[in-house]
Amino acid sequence: MRSLTILPLHNGKAPKWLFSRMVKLSGKIGEAIMDEYGVDEFVRRLSDSNWFQALACAIGYDWHSSGTTTVTIGALKEAFKYSKEIAIAGGKGKAGTNTPNDIIEKAADLSISSSAEEFIRISRLAAKVDSTMIYDDIGIYEHAFIFNKNKKWAVVQQAMQYNTSNAIRFQWFSEQVDLKDVANEPHTGISTSAHQTTLDLTYSQNEWARRGMPEAAQAYNEVVKQYPHRHEIMLSKDLTKRGIDAIERASEAKDYKDLLLVKGIGRSTVRALALVASLIFDKELAYRDPVAFAYTLGGKDGIPFRINKRTYDSVIDEMTKIIDRANIENKDKYYALKRLSAYITNSEEAKHDSK
């Protein structure tokens, strides 16, 4: 699992002049990757923490803020809204809660409507896993589900950690996720500046606890029925009436995936059931820091240099010419892109040397 950047919460949003350009350039970059390497590779790259951060910086957004995620996803969603190869569902705030409807609509656009319900279930599970099974004090405010015509998918979602005001970005890729044990090390990356030891129930060493949570729900439900006013088995983690009602419904779950999707099952309930499971199986829960290391890049705030609108527009124009020239052979197109990259690099170095 990898982490790459500090994501402090920043106010404000991308100016219109920048966002419109981000839409165009992110679209052209995506088209180039899909043309050269295939649509599956583009989905994989969007799930990669390092590559996603580099993309955000390449299209000119902030070098380390929480908006890196939300604005980049917003630009990509706009860029590919009419695509017949790739779809981006969800987004920030209300757009994130509309993810199921987006999935149904976009799956129809890609002619894979039969996969919509499964994608909705995976989307809900990913949100539940990251909001209830890792950090103790987060609230997810960005959820994007990305998928393509080949049914490969990725999840990019972001939460705020309340005690630090830092954002945490979680990323998934379908090729890395075992759908039979969807919470077992599913992340291609977790990005944040907050380093702490936490009860991470996606940790492979806690597989026994995930497997035992339905049994824990059954056990706790029986205790509550017999001793409604005394349930010390929760180790003083008293639950609300809503939580107790949720556990009663969860006691019928076949596995932890069903349990997570029960309405009313939240972070405190999941933690409580993990503690009960530790009593049942007489095992210690494993703690760890889900963030492995930090890495930063530059971008919008004048770091490493201020955005030049003329240069930005020329890059978009050159990318458009290269990609839209249907008569260019793939090999020639590849070398043309390399030449463009070298031209941009040399131009920036020349500007730097002249200062």
C-alpha positions in Angstrom: 0.0 0.0 0.0 1.3 3.4 -0.9 0.9 7.0 0.1 2.3 9.9 -1.8 1.3 13.4 -0.8 0.2 15.8 1.9 -3.5 16.8 1.4 -4.4 19.6 3.8 -7.9 21.0 3.5 -7.9 24.1 1.3 -10.8 26.5 0.7 -11.8 27.8 -2.7 -12.1 26.2 -6.1 -10.3 26.1 -9.5 -10.9 29.4 -11.4 -13.1 28.9 -14.6 -10.2 29.8 -16.9 -8.1 27.0 -15.4 -10.8 24.4 -15.0 -11.9 24.6 -18.7 -8.3 24.0 -19.7 -8.0 21.1 -17.2 -11.0 19.5 -18.9 -9.4 19.8 -22.3 -5.9 18.7 -21.4 -7.0 15.8 -19.1 -9.2 14.6 -21.9 -6.4 14.7 -24.4 -4.0 12.9 -22.1 -6.6 10.2 -21.4 -7.3 9.8 -25.1 -3.5 9.4 -25.8 -3.2 6.7 -23.2 -6.2 4.8 -24.3 -5.1 5.0 -27.9 -1.5 3.9 -27.1 -2.0 1.4 -24.3 -5.8 0.6 -24.2 -8.7 1.7 -22.0 -7.9 -0.8 -19.2 -4.5 0.9 -18.7 -6.1 4.3 -18.3 -8.4 3.0 -15.6 -5.4 1.3 -13.9 -3.5 4.6 -14.0 -6.3 6.5 -12.4 -6.2 4.1 -9.5 -2.4 4.6 -9.0 -1.6 7.2 -6.4 1.6 8.5 -7.9 0.2 8.7 -11.4 -3.0 10.4 -10.3 -1.0 13.1 -8.4 1.3 13.6 -11.4 -1.8 14.0 -13.6 -3.3 16.6 -11.3 0.0 18.6 -11.4 0.4 18.2 -15.1 -3.0 19.7 -15.8 -2.1 22.6 -13.5 -3.9 22.1 -10.2 -2.7 22.6 -6.7 0.5 20.8 -5.7 -0.7 19.4 -2.3 -4.2 20.3 -1.4 -7.4 18.3 -0.9 -8.7 19.9 -4.1 -6.2 17.9 -6.1 -8.6 15.0 -6.0 -11.9 16.7 -6.3 -11.0 19.1 -9.1 -9.1 16.5 -11.1 -12.0 14.0 -10.9 -14.4 16.8 -11.9 -12.3 17.7 -14.9 -12.0 14.0 -16.0 -15.8 13.5 -15.6 -16.5 16.5 -17.8 -13.9 15.5 -20.3 -15.3 12.0 -20.8 -19.0 12.6 -20.2 -19.8 11.5 -23.8 -17.3 8.7 -24.0 -18.3 5.2 -25.3 -15.2 3.6 -23.7 -14.9 4.9 -20.2 -17.3 6.4 -17.6 -16.8 8.3 -14.4 -19.7 8.2 -11.9 -20.1 10.2 -8.7 -17.9 13.0 -7.5 -18.0 15.5 -4.6 -20.9 16.0 -2.2 -24.3 15.5 -3.9 -22.6 14.1 -7.0 -21.1 11.4 -4.8 -24.5 10.4 -3.4 -25.8 10.2 -7.0 -23.2 7.5 -7.9 -25.8 4.7 -8.3 -27.8 6.7 -10.8 -24.7 7.7 -12.6 -23.6 4.1 -12.9 -26.9 3.0 -14.4 -26.8 5.8 -16.9 -23.1 5.4 -17.9 -23.3 1.6 -18.0 -26.1 2.0 -20.6 -23.9 4.4 -22.6 -21.1 1.7 -22.7 -23.6 -1.1 -23.5 -22.9 -3.0 -20.3 -26.1 -2.4 -18.4 -26.0 -5.9 -17.1 -23.0 -4.9 -14.9 -24.7 -1.9 -13.3 -26.1 -3.5 -10.2 -22.8 -5.3 -9.5 -20.9 -2.0 -9.9 -23.4 -0.3 -7.6 -22.8 -2.9 -4.9 -19.0 -2.6 -5.3 -19.2 1.1 -5.1 -21.2 0.9 -1.9 -18.9 -1.6 -0.4 -15.8 0.5 -1.2 -17.4 3.5 0.5 -18.3 1.4 3.6 -14.9 -0.3 3.8 -13.0 3.0 3.8 -15.5 4.9 6.0 -15.9 2.2 8.7 -12.8 -0.1 8.7 -9.7 2.0 8.7 -9.5 5.5 10.3 -11.6 6.3 13.4 -12.7 9.9 12.6 -13.2 10.5 8.9 -16.1 11.5 6.8 -16.1 10.7 3.1 -17.1 13.7 0.9 -15.8 12.6 -2.5 -16.6 9.2 -4.1 -15.9 8.4 -7.8 -16.5 5.1 -9.4 -14.6 4.8 -12.8 -15.3 1.9 -15.2 -14.8 1.0 -18.8 -16.5 -1.0 -21.6 -14.3 -4.0 -20.6 -15.8 -3.9 -17.0 -12.5 -2.9 -15.4 -13.2 -0.4 -12.6 -11.4 1.9 -10.1 -12.5 3.8 -7.0 -11.2 7.2 -6.1 -12.6 8.6 -2.9 -11.6 11.2 -0.3 -12.4 11.8 3.3 -11.6 14.5 5.8 -10.0 13.5 9.1 -11.6 15.7 11.6 -8.9 15.9 14.3 -6.3 17.0 11.8 -8.3 18.8 9.0 -6.3 16.7 6.5 -7.8 14.9 3.6 -7.3 11.2 3.0 -7.5 9.8 -0.5 -8.3 6.1 -1.0 -7.8 4.4 -4.4 -8.8 0.9 -5.6 -8.4 -1.0 -8.8 -10.5 -4.0 -9.8 -7.5 -6.2 -10.7 -6.2 -5.9 -7.1 -9.4 -6.6 -5.3 -10.6 -10.1 -4.3 -14.4 -9.8 -4.5 -14.7 -12.8 -2.2 -12.8 -10.8 0.5 -13.2 -7.2 -0.8 -11.8 -5.6 2.4 -8.5 -7.6 2.3 -5.8 -5.1 1.3 -7.9 -3.6 -1.5 -6.1 -0.3 -1.9 -3.7 0.7 -4.6 -3.0 3.7 -2.5 -4.0 5.7 0.6 -2.7 9.3 0.5 -2.5 11.6 3.5 -0.1 13.5 5.8 -1.7 11.9 8.9 0.5 9.1 10.2 -0.9 7.2 13.1 -1.4 3.7 14.4 -5.0 2.7 13.9 -7.2 -0.4 14.0 -7.2 -1.1 10.3 -9.7 -3.9 9.6 -8.5 -4.1 5.9 -5.1 -5.4 7.2 -4.5 -9.0 6.0 -3.7 -10.0 9.6 -7.2 -9.1 10.6 -8.8 -11.5 8.1 -10.1 -13.6 11.0 -11.9 -10.6 12.5 -13.6 -9.8 9.2 -14.7 -13.4 8.9 -15.9 -13.5 12.5 -18.0 -10.3 12.6 -21.3 -11.9 11.5 -20.8 -14.4 14.4 -20.0 -11.5 16.7 -23.2 -9.8 15.6 -25.2 -13.0 16.5 -23.5 -13.3 19.9 -24.0 -9.6 20.8 -27.6 -9.7 19.6 -28.2 -12.6 22.0 -26.6 -10.7 24.9 -28.7 -7.7 24.3 -31.9 -9.8 24.2 -31.0 -11.4 27.6 -29.5 -8.3 29.3 -30.9 -5.3 27.6 -29.5 -2.9 30.2 -26.1 -4.6 30.7 -23.9 -5.4 27.8 -20.3 -5.3 29.1 -19.3 -7.6 26.3 -18.8 -4.5 24.3 -16.0 -3.4 26.6 -17.8 -0.2 27.5 -18.4 0.6 23.9 -22.1 1.3 24.5 -24.1 1.7 21.3 -27.2 3.8 20.5 -30.6 2.3 20.1 -30.1 2.6 16.3 -26.8 0.7 16.6 -28.4 -2.1 18.6 -31.2 -2.3 16.0 -28.6 -2.5 13.2 -26.8 -5.3 15.0 -30.0 -7.2 15.2 -30.4 -6.9 11.5 -26.7 -7.7 10.9 -27.0 -10.9 12.9 -28.6 -12.4 9.9 -25.7 -11.5 7.6 -23.9 -14.4 5.8 -20.6 -12.6 5.7 -19.0 -9.3 6.5 -19.9 -7.8 3.1 -23.6 -8.3 3.8 -23.0 -6.9 7.3 -21.4 -3.7 6.0 -24.4 -3.0 3.7 -26.9 -3.3 6.5 -28.5 0.2 7.0 -27.2 1.7 10.3 -23.9 -0.2 10.4 -21.3 2.5 11.0 -17.7 2.8 12.2 -18.4 2.4 15.9 -20.6 -0.7 15.3 -17.9 -2.3 13.1 -15.2 -1.6 15.8 -17.5 -3.1 18.5 -18.1 -6.2 16.5 -14.3 -6.6 15.9 -13.8 -6.4 19.6 -16.4 -9.1 20.2 -14.8 -11.2 17.5 -11.5 -10.9 19.4 -13.2 -12.4 22.5 -14.8 -15.2 20.5 -11.6 -16.2 18.7 -9.2 -15.2 21.6 -7.0 -13.3 19.2 -5.5 -9.8 19.3 -6.5 -7.3 16.7 -3.6 -6.0 14.6 -3.0 -2.3 14.5 -0.9 -0.4 11.9 -0.3 2.9 10.1 -2.2 2.6 6.7 0.1 5.3 5.2 3.4 4.0 4.2 5.3 7.0 2.9 4.9 10.6 1.7 5.8 12.1 -1.7 5.0 15.6 -3.1 4.8 17.3 -6.5 4.4 20.8 -7.7 1.6 22.7 -9.5 -1.0 25.6 -9.4 0.2 27.9 -6.6 3.2 29.1 -8.5 5.2 26.0 -7.5 7.4 25.1 -9.2 6.3 27.9 -11.6 3.3 30.0 -12.3 0.8 28.8 -14.9 1.3 30.5 -18.3 -2.1 30.4 -20.1 -0.5 30.8 -23.6 1.8 27.8 -22.9 -1.1 25.8 -21.5 -3.3 26.4 -24.6 -0.4 25.6 -26.9 0.0 22.2 -25.2 -3.7 21.5 -25.6 -3.5 22.5 -29.3 -0.5 20.3 -29.9 -2.0 17.3 -28.1 -5.2 17.7 -30.1 -3.3 17.8 -33.4 -1.3 14.7 -32.5 -4.3 12.6 -31.3 -6.8 13.7 -33.9 -4.5 12.9 -36.9 -6.1 9.6 -37.7 -3.6 8.9 -40.5 -0.6 8.8 -38.2 0.7 5.3 -37.4 0.7 4.4 -33.7 4.5 4.3 -33.7 4.8 7.7 -35.3 2.2 9.0 -32.8 4.2 7.7 -29.9 7.4 9.4 -31.1 5.5 12.6 -31.7 4.3 12.6 -28.1 7.8 12.0 -26.9 9.0 15.0 -29.0 6.2 17.1 -27.5 7.3 16.1 -24.0 10.9 17.0 -24.8 9.8 20.3 -26.2 7.9 21.3 -23.1 10.7 20.2 -20.8 13.3 22.1 -22.8 11.1 25.2 -22.9 10.7 25.2 -19.1 14.4 24.7 -18.6 15.2 27.6 -21.0 12.8 29.8 -19.1 14.4 28.8 -15.8 17.9 29.4 -17.1 17.0 32.8 -18.3 15.9 34.0 -14.9 
